[in-house]
Amino acid sequence: MKTQLTIENIESRLKELTVTGDPKIMGTPFYVTAINNSSKPFFGEFDSTTFELIKNTSLLPTPHIIEGTYNSTASVAELNYKIKPIWFGHLWLTFFPIIVVFIINWTILKNPTFFPTVERIIFNALGLLMFSPLLIVNFLKKKMGRDFVHEFKIGEH
């Protein structure tokens, strides 16, 4: 995709907007940080032609990575990218709630006299709330893509 920036501008923006680190680790539930003091919007790695970026956040890491390349053709710079899921983070968000709901219901069915109907409904409702991060992450993925397009002036001619 064409951008208004030159190759030098793309490289300087990557340096200016990115905290250096492995983005595949940050997009999983194993990335633990108490406070993220950096105001840079992206976290990742890049070199002279490729980049891998993720949203820089301490809360709700997005299990999606912006992966791409950039180069110069004729008088215009091209920046090609795609947003891909990070394998483990995506599986964790998808299957962890299913496993928890299954364990809750298995425990309830194993001890039916210990859990009356009202408690069963409450436990299942709380278990279903565990699926809400899927919706939140989908929204954050779209926002990360919009922020990337805005920061690197893609398609704004």
MDTraj code that builds the backbone (N, CA, C; nanometers):
import mdtraj as md
import numpy as np

residues = "MET LYS THR GLN LEU THR ILE GLU ASN ILE GLU SER ARG LEU LYS GLU LEU THR VAL THR GLY ASP PRO LYS ILE MET GLY THR PRO PHE TYR VAL THR ALA ILE ASN ASN SER SER LYS PRO PHE PHE GLY GLU PHE ASP SER THR THR PHE GLU LEU ILE LYS ASN THR SER LEU LEU PRO THR PRO HIS ILE ILE GLU GLY THR TYR ASN SER THR ALA SER VAL ALA GLU LEU ASN TYR LYS ILE LYS PRO ILE TRP PHE GLY HIS LEU TRP LEU THR PHE PHE PRO ILE ILE VAL VAL PHE ILE ILE ASN TRP THR ILE LEU LYS ASN PRO THR PHE PHE PRO THR VAL GLU ARG ILE ILE PHE ASN ALA LEU GLY LEU LEU MET PHE SER PRO LEU LEU ILE VAL ASN PHE LEU LYS LYS LYS MET GLY ARG ASP PHE VAL HIS GLU PHE LYS ILE GLY GLU HIS".split()
xyz = np.array([
    [0.0827, -0.1167, 0.0000],
    [0.0000, 0.0000, 0.0000],
    [0.0878, 0.1240, 0.0000],
    [0.0447, 0.2224, -0.0686],
    [0.1238, 0.3447, -0.0798],
    [0.1070, 0.4307, 0.0447],
    [0.2160, 0.4974, 0.0783],
    [0.2159, 0.5872, 0.1924],
    [0.2752, 0.7214, 0.1512],
    [0.2405, 0.8246, 0.2237],
    [0.2949, 0.9573, 0.1956],
    [0.4376, 0.9705, 0.2468],
    [0.4805, 0.8797, 0.3302],
    [0.6121, 0.8874, 0.3920],
    [0.7203, 0.8309, 0.2993],
    [0.8422, 0.8786, 0.3179],
    [0.9565, 0.8211, 0.2482],
    [1.0120, 0.7070, 0.3332],
    [1.1052, 0.6324, 0.2760],
    [1.1670, 0.5219, 0.3512],
    [1.2336, 0.5745, 0.4782],
    [1.3014, 0.6856, 0.4681],
    [1.3684, 0.7434, 0.5859],
    [1.2648, 0.7827, 0.6919],
    [1.1524, 0.8380, 0.6479],
    [1.0461, 0.8753, 0.7425],
    [0.9853, 0.7524, 0.8085],
    [0.9680, 0.6452, 0.7315],
    [0.9126, 0.5216, 0.7887],
    [1.0070, 0.4682, 0.8957],
    [1.1355, 0.4634, 0.8648],
    [1.2335, 0.4140, 0.9621],
    [1.2375, 0.5016, 1.0865],
    [1.2343, 0.6339, 1.0684],
    [1.2379, 0.7224, 1.1854],
    [1.1090, 0.7108, 1.2665],
    [0.9957, 0.6933, 1.1999],
    [0.8688, 0.6744, 1.2733],
    [0.8702, 0.5432, 1.3508],
    [0.9241, 0.4379, 1.2912],
    [0.9339, 0.3104, 1.3629],
    [1.0181, 0.3275, 1.4889],
    [1.1305, 0.3980, 1.4786],
    [1.2158, 0.4211, 1.5961],
    [1.1440, 0.5087, 1.6996],
    [1.0728, 0.6072, 1.6505],
    [1.0052, 0.7030, 1.7378],
    [0.8834, 0.6433, 1.8079],
    [0.8111, 0.5529, 1.7420],
    [0.6828, 0.5034, 1.7938],
    [0.6887, 0.3634, 1.8536],
    [0.8062, 0.2996, 1.8540],
    [0.8131, 0.1591, 1.8938],
    [0.9077, 0.1361, 2.0106],
    [0.8599, 0.0653, 2.1107],
    [0.9438, 0.0137, 2.2179],
    [0.9966, -0.1204, 2.1670],
    [1.1276, -0.1406, 2.1740],
    [1.1875, -0.2612, 2.1182],
    [1.1688, -0.3795, 2.2129],
    [1.1250, -0.4920, 2.1564],
    [1.1060, -0.6155, 2.2312],
    [1.0368, -0.7188, 2.1444],
    [1.0248, -0.8396, 2.1948],
    [0.9616, -0.9480, 2.1189],
    [0.8101, -0.9354, 2.1262],
    [0.7440, -0.9021, 2.0159],
    [0.5985, -0.8814, 2.0195],
    [0.5201, -1.0104, 2.0393],
    [0.5770, -1.1251, 2.0054],
    [0.5031, -1.2501, 2.0193],
    [0.4855, -1.2903, 2.1649],
    [0.5730, -1.2429, 2.2519],
    [0.5587, -1.2719, 2.3946],
    [0.4568, -1.1782, 2.4581],
    [0.4578, -1.0515, 2.4161],
    [0.3664, -0.9539, 2.4769],
    [0.2202, -0.9845, 2.4461],
    [0.1915, -1.0489, 2.3367],
    [0.0538, -1.0782, 2.3000],
    [-0.0019, -1.2037, 2.3637],
    [0.0693, -1.2610, 2.4598],
    [0.0216, -1.3813, 2.5282],
    [-0.0085, -1.3478, 2.6739],
    [-0.0787, -1.4363, 2.7431],
    [-0.1093, -1.4088, 2.8842],
    [0.0134, -1.4182, 2.9754],
    [0.1285, -1.4601, 2.9233],
    [0.2484, -1.4722, 3.0056],
    [0.3267, -1.3420, 3.0169],
    [0.2876, -1.2401, 2.9401],
    [0.3552, -1.1119, 2.9509],
    [0.3023, -1.0421, 3.0745],
    [0.3881, -1.0244, 3.1720],
    [0.3453, -0.9652, 3.2984],
    [0.4294, -0.8403, 3.3230],
    [0.3621, -0.7291, 3.3382],
    [0.4298, -0.6056, 3.3757],
    [0.3354, -0.5266, 3.4658],
    [0.3894, -0.4683, 3.5674],
    [0.3038, -0.3928, 3.6593],
    [0.2619, -0.2609, 3.5975],
    [0.3580, -0.1831, 3.5515],
    [0.3278, -0.0528, 3.4952],
    [0.4108, -0.0357, 3.3688],
    [0.3465, 0.0070, 3.2624],
    [0.4152, 0.0336, 3.1369],
    [0.4262, 0.1853, 3.1240],
    [0.5438, 0.2388, 3.1483],
    [0.5619, 0.3833, 3.1513],
    [0.5848, 0.4461, 3.0142],
    [0.5980, 0.3679, 2.9115],
    [0.6278, 0.4233, 2.7802],
    [0.5017, 0.4781, 2.7151],
    [0.5163, 0.5939, 2.6523],
    [0.4024, 0.6534, 2.5822],
    [0.4015, 0.6151, 2.4346],
    [0.4975, 0.5322, 2.3928],
    [0.5032, 0.4893, 2.2529],
    [0.3885, 0.3926, 2.2258],
    [0.3198, 0.4069, 2.1116],
    [0.2001, 0.3262, 2.0878],
    [0.2257, 0.1814, 2.0449],
    [0.3478, 0.1488, 1.9999],
    [0.3739, 0.0136, 1.9502],
    [0.4905, -0.0502, 2.0237],
    [0.4905, -0.1834, 2.0238],
    [0.5936, -0.2646, 2.0861],
    [0.6341, -0.3664, 1.9808],
    [0.7629, -0.3833, 1.9547],
    [0.8003, -0.4822, 1.8555],
    [0.9423, -0.4720, 1.8077],
    [0.9659, -0.5363, 1.6935],
    [1.0983, -0.5420, 1.6330],
    [1.0883, -0.4959, 1.4884],
    [1.1951, -0.4359, 1.4393],
    [1.1986, -0.3926, 1.3002],
    [1.3438, -0.3845, 1.2551],
    [1.3622, -0.3915, 1.1237],
    [1.4939, -0.3686, 1.0647],
    [1.4763, -0.2795, 0.9424],
    [1.5669, -0.2851, 0.8484],
    [1.5634, -0.1906, 0.7365],
    [1.4549, -0.2198, 0.6337],
    [1.3910, -0.3384, 0.6401],
    [1.2848, -0.3684, 0.5425],
    [1.1615, -0.4351, 0.6029],
    [1.1696, -0.4877, 0.7226],
    [1.0567, -0.5613, 0.7819],
    [1.0255, -0.5081, 0.9217],
    [0.9055, -0.5403, 0.9679],
    [0.8661, -0.5031, 1.1035],
    [0.7624, -0.6013, 1.1556],
    [0.7578, -0.6146, 1.2876],
    [0.6559, -0.6896, 1.3612],
    [0.6186, -0.6032, 1.4804],
    [0.4940, -0.5596, 1.4850],
    [0.4499, -0.4685, 1.5894],
    [0.3240, -0.5195, 1.6566],
    [0.3065, -0.4800, 1.7813],
    [0.1855, -0.5087, 1.8573],
    [0.1542, -0.3815, 1.9362],
    [0.0329, -0.3667, 1.9806],
    [-0.0053, -0.2493, 2.0593],
    [0.0712, -0.2518, 2.1909],
    [0.1274, -0.1395, 2.2307],
    [0.2036, -0.1287, 2.3544],
    [0.1083, -0.0970, 2.4690],
    [0.0790, -0.1968, 2.5494],
    [-0.0155, -0.1793, 2.6589],
    [0.0143, -0.2762, 2.7726],
    [-0.0177, -0.2346, 2.8937],
    [-0.0043, -0.3235, 3.0091],
    [-0.1340, -0.3978, 3.0350],
    [-0.2450, -0.3322, 3.0074],
    [-0.3758, -0.3929, 3.0260],
    [-0.4264, -0.4478, 2.8939],
    [-0.4880, -0.5618, 2.8953],
    [-0.5484, -0.6231, 2.7782],
    [-0.4562, -0.6282, 2.6558],
    [-0.3474, -0.7048, 2.6640],
    [-0.2639, -0.7185, 2.5452],
    [-0.3427, -0.7854, 2.4326],
    [-0.3258, -0.7353, 2.3130],
    [-0.3978, -0.7867, 2.1968],
    [-0.3191, -0.9024, 2.1363],
    [-0.3798, -1.0195, 2.1202],
    [-0.3057, -1.1324, 2.0635],
    [-0.3015, -1.1265, 1.9105],
    [-0.2751, -1.0089, 1.8568],
    [-0.2609, -0.9904, 1.7124],
    [-0.1352, -0.9087, 1.6863],
    [-0.0683, -0.9412, 1.5777],
    [0.0570, -0.8771, 1.5434],
    [0.0451, -0.8145, 1.4047],
    [0.1002, -0.6953, 1.3899],
    [0.1074, -0.6307, 1.2592],
    [0.2435, -0.6686, 1.2019],
    [0.2408, -0.7433, 1.0940],
    [0.3634, -0.7928, 1.0338],
    [0.3714, -0.7395, 0.8915],
    [0.4879, -0.6891, 0.8519],
    [0.4955, -0.6360, 0.7172],
    [0.6340, -0.5999, 0.6710],
    [0.6361, -0.5429, 0.5517],
    [0.7600, -0.4983, 0.4889],
    [0.7392, -0.3582, 0.4328],
    [0.8493, -0.2902, 0.4101],
    [0.8418, -0.1607, 0.3435],
    [0.9615, -0.1474, 0.2500],
    [0.9375, -0.0789, 0.1383],
    [1.0432, -0.0541, 0.0405],
    [1.0049, 0.0660, -0.0445],
    [1.0979, 0.1066, -0.1281],
    [1.0760, 0.2232, -0.2132],
    [1.0711, 0.1798, -0.3586],
    [0.9678, 0.2247, -0.4288],
    [0.9568, 0.1979, -0.5713],
    [0.9340, 0.3301, -0.6423],
    [1.0145, 0.3575, -0.7428],
    [1.0067, 0.4824, -0.8202],
    [1.0114, 0.6021, -0.7255],
    [0.9065, 0.6783, -0.7167],
    [0.9071, 0.7978, -0.6314],
    [0.8199, 0.7821, -0.5080],
    [0.7694, 0.6623, -0.4847],
    [0.6760, 0.6443, -0.3743],
    [0.7214, 0.5267, -0.2863],
    [0.6934, 0.5360, -0.1581],
    [0.7251, 0.4270, -0.0655],
    [0.6032, 0.3369, -0.0518],
    [0.6284, 0.2077, -0.0443],
    [0.5204, 0.1112, -0.0244],
    [0.5401, 0.0419, 0.1087],
    [0.4312, 0.0268, 0.1794],
    [0.4318, -0.0374, 0.3093],
    [0.3246, -0.1462, 0.3045],
    [0.3652, -0.2714, 0.3041],
    [0.2708, -0.3841, 0.2994],
    [0.2649, -0.4484, 0.4372],
    [0.1449, -0.4717, 0.4850],
    [0.1299, -0.5297, 0.6180],
    [0.0045, -0.6159, 0.6238],
    [0.0012, -0.7013, 0.7242],
    [-0.1206, -0.7747, 0.7572],
    [-0.1236, -0.7958, 0.9072],
    [-0.2436, -0.8050, 0.9578],
    [-0.2628, -0.8274, 1.1005],
    [-0.2942, -0.9749, 1.1190],
    [-0.2074, -1.0436, 1.1928],
    [-0.2209, -1.1880, 1.2131],
    [-0.2379, -1.2180, 1.3614],
    [-0.3091, -1.3257, 1.3922],
    [-0.3195, -1.3638, 1.5333],
    [-0.1892, -1.4264, 1.5830],
    [-0.1578, -1.4014, 1.7089],
    [-0.0464, -1.4701, 1.7737],
    [-0.1034, -1.6024, 1.8222],
    [-0.0475, -1.7096, 1.7779],
    [-0.1039, -1.8432, 1.7941],
    [-0.1462, -1.8738, 1.9378],
    [-0.0531, -1.8672, 2.0334],
    [-0.0861, -1.9072, 2.1697],
    [-0.1849, -1.8117, 2.2355],
    [-0.1649, -1.6823, 2.2167],
    [-0.2574, -1.5843, 2.2761],
    [-0.3983, -1.5999, 2.2236],
    [-0.4105, -1.6282, 2.0944],
    [-0.5426, -1.6485, 2.0337],
    [-0.6084, -1.7758, 2.0882],
    [-0.5314, -1.8833, 2.0979],
    [-0.5870, -2.0075, 2.1540],
    [-0.6276, -1.9888, 2.2996],
    [-0.5463, -1.9167, 2.3747],
    [-0.5754, -1.8934, 2.5159],
    [-0.7084, -1.8199, 2.5319],
    [-0.7281, -1.7145, 2.4566],
    [-0.8522, -1.6377, 2.4667],
    [-0.9733, -1.7161, 2.4185],
    [-0.9530, -1.8060, 2.3243],
    [-1.0641, -1.8821, 2.2686],
    [-1.1020, -2.0006, 2.3565],
    [-1.0034, -2.0776, 2.4004],
    [-1.0336, -2.2037, 2.4681],
    [-1.0346, -2.1977, 2.6199],
    [-0.9665, -2.1014, 2.6805],
    [-0.9675, -2.0921, 2.8260],
    [-1.1084, -2.0752, 2.8825],
    [-1.1921, -1.9857, 2.8281],
    [-1.3288, -1.9746, 2.8810],
    [-1.4098, -2.1033, 2.8632],
    [-1.3907, -2.1725, 2.7523],
    [-1.4628, -2.2983, 2.7292],
    [-1.4234, -2.4013, 2.8338],
    [-1.2951, -2.4106, 2.8627],
    [-1.2470, -2.5064, 2.9625],
    [-1.3006, -2.4717, 3.1005],
    [-1.3016, -2.3431, 3.1354],
    [-1.3517, -2.3016, 3.2677],
    [-1.5006, -2.3313, 3.2810],
    [-1.5794, -2.2999, 3.1789],
    [-1.7234, -2.3283, 3.1840],
    [-1.7460, -2.4795, 3.1948],
    [-1.6675, -2.5583, 3.1236],
    [-1.6792, -2.7038, 3.1311],
    [-1.6461, -2.7530, 3.2726],
    [-1.5386, -2.7022, 3.3327],
    [-1.4999, -2.7447, 3.4679],
    [-1.6058, -2.7041, 3.5699],
    [-1.6600, -2.5834, 3.5568],
    [-1.7657, -2.5386, 3.6487],
    [-1.8862, -2.6324, 3.6396],
    [-1.9301, -2.6613, 3.5174],
    [-2.0472, -2.7479, 3.5018],
    [-2.0189, -2.8913, 3.5431],
    [-1.9002, -2.9387, 3.5200],
    [-1.8648, -3.0745, 3.5627],
    [-1.8680, -3.0836, 3.7146],
    [-1.8154, -2.9810, 3.7824],
    [-1.8179, -2.9780, 3.9290],
    [-1.9611, -2.9712, 3.9811],
    [-2.0440, -2.8911, 3.9187],
    [-2.1841, -2.8770, 3.9604],
    [-2.2591, -3.0086, 3.9399],
    [-2.2384, -3.0735, 3.8270],
    [-2.3072, -3.1998, 3.8000],
    [-2.2572, -3.3130, 3.8890],
    [-2.1336, -3.3078, 3.9304],
    [-2.0776, -3.4108, 4.0176],
    [-2.1359, -3.4011, 4.1583],
    [-2.1704, -3.2800, 4.2022],
    [-2.2273, -3.2580, 4.3353],
    [-2.3602, -3.1838, 4.3233],
    [-2.4642, -3.2465, 4.2703],
    [-2.5894, -3.1739, 4.2454],
    [-2.6586, -3.1266, 4.3737],
    [-2.6405, -3.1947, 4.4836],
    [-2.7065, -3.1514, 4.6066],
    [-2.6348, -3.0343, 4.6717],
    [-2.5060, -3.0202, 4.6442],
    [-2.4281, -2.9123, 4.7025],
    [-2.4552, -2.7787, 4.6332],
    [-2.4888, -2.7826, 4.5039],
    [-2.5149, -2.6616, 4.4273],
    [-2.6618, -2.6556, 4.3881],
    [-2.7430, -2.5757, 4.4587],
    [-2.8827, -2.5582, 4.4184],
    [-2.8918, -2.4844, 4.2839],
    [-3.0109, -2.4786, 4.2298],
    [-3.0336, -2.4218, 4.0971],
    [-2.9876, -2.2765, 4.0868],
    [-3.0107, -2.1974, 4.1879],
    [-2.9724, -2.0562, 4.1835],
    [-2.8203, -2.0426, 4.1699],
    [-2.7450, -2.1199, 4.2466],
    [-2.5994, -2.1145, 4.2380],
    [-2.5511, -2.1637, 4.1021],
    [-2.6177, -2.2616, 4.0439],
    [-2.5803, -2.3102, 3.9101],
    [-2.5943, -2.1986, 3.8076],
    [-2.7041, -2.1253, 3.8159],
    [-2.7270, -2.0153, 3.7218],
    [-2.6213, -1.9062, 3.7412],
    [-2.5908, -1.8741, 3.8657],
    [-2.4907, -1.7710, 3.8943],
    [-2.3533, -1.8128, 3.8427],
    [-2.3122, -1.9367, 3.8714],
    [-2.1809, -1.9841, 3.8259],
    [-2.1726, -1.9864, 3.6734],
    [-2.2776, -2.0288, 3.6061],
    [-2.2757, -2.0311, 3.4597],
    [-2.2763, -1.8903, 3.4012],
    [-2.3471, -1.7983, 3.4645],
    [-2.3455, -1.6593, 3.4157],
    [-2.2057, -1.5991, 3.4303],
    [-2.1408, -1.6257, 3.5434],
    [-2.0037, -1.5778, 3.5613],
    [-1.9085, -1.6454, 3.4630],
    [-1.9313, -1.7715, 3.4359],
    [-1.8499, -1.8419, 3.3375],
    [-1.8661, -1.7841, 3.1984],
    [-1.9886, -1.7455, 3.1629],
    [-2.0125, -1.6862, 3.0313],
    [-1.9492, -1.5478, 3.0183],
    [-1.9315, -1.4781, 3.1303],
    [-1.8637, -1.3483, 3.1269],
    [-1.7178, -1.3615, 3.0834],
    [-1.6635, -1.4809, 3.0955],
    [-1.5255, -1.5023, 3.0553],
    [-1.5078, -1.4909, 2.9040],
    [-1.6179, -1.4925, 2.8268],
    [-1.6087, -1.4782, 2.6823],
    [-1.6015, -1.3311, 2.6400],
    [-1.6233, -1.2383, 2.7327],
    [-1.6203, -1.0968, 2.6970],
    [-1.4847, -1.0490, 2.6452],
    [-1.3704, -1.1029, 2.6907],
    [-1.2441, -1.0584, 2.6308],
    [-1.2353, -1.0834, 2.4804],
    [-1.3068, -1.1821, 2.4288],
    [-1.3060, -1.2047, 2.2842],
    [-1.3613, -1.0834, 2.2105],
    [-1.4672, -1.0252, 2.2624],
    [-1.5252, -0.9060, 2.2005],
    [-1.4331, -0.7854, 2.2164],
    [-1.3760, -0.7713, 2.3339],
    [-1.2867, -0.6588, 2.3604],
    [-1.1635, -0.6666, 2.2708],
    [-1.1052, -0.7857, 2.2574],
    [-0.9851, -0.8027, 2.1757],
    [-1.0148, -0.7762, 2.0285],
    [-1.1326, -0.8134, 1.9824],
    [-1.1692, -0.7855, 1.8435],
    [-1.1748, -0.6344, 1.8194],
    [-1.2312, -0.5611, 1.9138],
    [-1.2342, -0.4148, 1.9045],
    [-1.0928, -0.3573, 1.9076],
    [-1.0065, -0.4089, 1.9974],
    [-0.8696, -0.3594, 2.0091],
    [-0.7877, -0.3895, 1.8839],
    [-0.8156, -0.5020, 1.8181],
    [-0.7467, -0.5361, 1.6933],
    [-0.7794, -0.4319, 1.5859],
    [-0.9062, -0.3967, 1.5739],
    [-0.9458, -0.2961, 1.4745],
    [-0.8845, -0.1606, 1.5073],
    [-0.8818, -0.1243, 1.6351],
    [-0.8234, 0.0030, 1.6758],
    [-0.6738, 0.0051, 1.6488],
    [-0.6047, -0.1057, 1.6737],
    [-0.4617, -0.1136, 1.6465],
    [-0.4351, -0.0937, 1.4975],
    [-0.5161, -0.1529, 1.4111],
    [-0.5023, -0.1358, 1.2670],
    [-0.5250, 0.0087, 1.2248],
    [-0.6278, 0.0727, 1.2822],
    [-0.6547, 0.2134, 1.2499],
    [-0.5406, 0.3037, 1.2952],
    [-0.4879, 0.2781, 1.4156],
    [-0.3764, 0.3580, 1.4660],
    [-0.2538, 0.3424, 1.3764],
    [-0.2268, 0.2205, 1.3306],
    [-0.1127, 0.1949, 1.2436],
    [-0.1280, 0.2703, 1.1119],
    [-0.2454, 0.2622, 1.0513],
    [-0.2714, 0.3310, 0.9251],
    [-0.2570, 0.4819, 0.9440],
    [-0.3064, 0.5349, 1.0549],
    [-0.2966, 0.6781, 1.0815],
    [-0.1515, 0.7217, 1.1015],
    [-0.0763, 0.6489, 1.1829],
    [0.0617, 0.6878, 1.2146],
    [0.1539, 0.6811, 1.0930],
    [0.1290, 0.5865, 1.0028],
    [0.2168, 0.5694, 0.8871],
    [0.1552, 0.6239, 0.7578],
    [0.0467, 0.6986, 0.7713],
    [-0.0170, 0.7706, 0.6601],
    [-0.0364, 0.6811, 0.5363],
    [-0.0994, 0.5685, 0.5588],
    [-0.1223, 0.4738, 0.4510],
    [-0.2522, 0.5082, 0.3785],
    [-0.2456, 0.5186, 0.2477],
    [-0.3633, 0.5420, 0.1660],
    [-0.4247, 0.6793, 0.1798],
    [-0.3528, 0.7761, 0.2328],
    [-0.4076, 0.9110, 0.2515],
    [-0.3490, 1.0036, 0.1459],
    [-0.3890, 0.9866, 0.0210],
    [-0.3361, 1.0743, -0.0853],
    [-0.4381, 1.1768, -0.1231],
])
top = md.Topology()
chain = top.add_chain()
for i, resn in enumerate(residues, 1):
    res = top.add_residue(resn, chain, resSeq=i)
    for name in ("N", "CA", "C"):
        top.add_atom(name, md.element.get_by_symbol(name[0]), res)
traj = md.Trajectory(xyz[None], top)
